[in-house]
């Protein structure tokens, strides 16, 4: 599918470019051709003016005011001179009869009095460009001067230009074809990646939804089949259904949150809020979980030198930021507990440390929050996938209820607040999540 789309894109690139190149080459061809023809016509007209000024006119009848051109006196040496310039002259009397010509074999071309410049085909490859001028003196027609120029002065460069344009156009189209193929590959790569992500997302979401739904269905069918069974058994089945429906509800809410974030429809309730107070609240909410798992949970606030009440205030959404740090801290608690449950307390104390401080970067004031745990760490190959949806370093966590959307939601919240989130980890030592939010 993608290869066919790529071929179509490349073909369209090449076709559009070929059409534009052909239009450009055609325009250049006709422009150069018209320019060459104009130059030839200007040359012929200039010859007409020069010859007109050099004509020797003699009087035939003074009383009647009749004059004629002395052909021998007017064109004594012109034949050789114009032959070197590839220009031929013809002189016609007032009746349109040929009187004198530089042609060795004058062509039988009718005298066209109403045309200043024309192209005449003599047969074969012989073509002439001609200019005809009527010569007058005191309203008396002395005759007609026709100047001819071989058309090869135009066709020779035009043919060379046509060959050059055709060759350049062909080479350019071939190059554009390869470039179009390359660019279409670049253009379609994000679509391919999005498609693969969508396929993976759909498969993962289907897998996450299938198991709870199947379990719910099984428990409901058992309850219906054994309606007269022990009430305690039915109570247990209903509790299982309740837990699973809550899990499904949370999963659906997470998916809706990410979908709205991707589409830009996520509403952010902007308000000025104290981040230190928010973190204290989140720590208090997670402290019970930490105590149950015997993990030391702490918050360290680094006060700046110019201490005041608004040092840690920023513009953001309280609920989303609370969810962000809840996800990060609960993630740290989960991994610290899973790592240290087999380690004696004398050797290592499980802990999740949260640090808040104000920093200045690129001349901008920002707030930096670090969430550090003492868990087993994350392999280096998995670091780049931590914020992928449904990704879990330890797939066995699925059985404990983890969906793999917590860090993806955290990144979406940070992006919505125009911040940055990064992760550092070292095996058997722990993981550090760093969130930087603009003030």
Buried (B, 14 or more C-beta within 10 A) or exposed (E): EEEEBBEEBBBEBBBEBBEEBBEEBEEEBEEBBEEBBEEBBEBBBEBBEEBBEEBEBEEEEEEEEEBBBEBEEBBEEBBEEBBEEEBBBBBBBBEEEBBBBBEEEEBEBEBEEEEEBEEBEEEEEEBBBBBBBEBEBEEBEBBBBBBBBBBBBBBEEBEEBBEEBEEEBEEBBEEBBEBBBEBBBEBBEEEBEEEEEEEBBEEBBEEBBEEBEEBBEEBEEBBEEEEEEEEEEBEEBEEBBEBBEEBBEEBEEBBEBBEEBEEEEBEEEEEEBBBBEBBBBBBEEBBEBBEEBEBEBEBEBEEEEEEEEEBBBBBBBBEBBBBBBBBBBBBBBBBBBBBBEEEEEEEEEBBBBBBBBBEEEEEEEBBBBBBBBBBBBBEEEBBEEBBBBBBBBBEEBBEEEBBBBBBBBBBBBBEBBEBBBEBBBEEEBBBBBBBBBBB
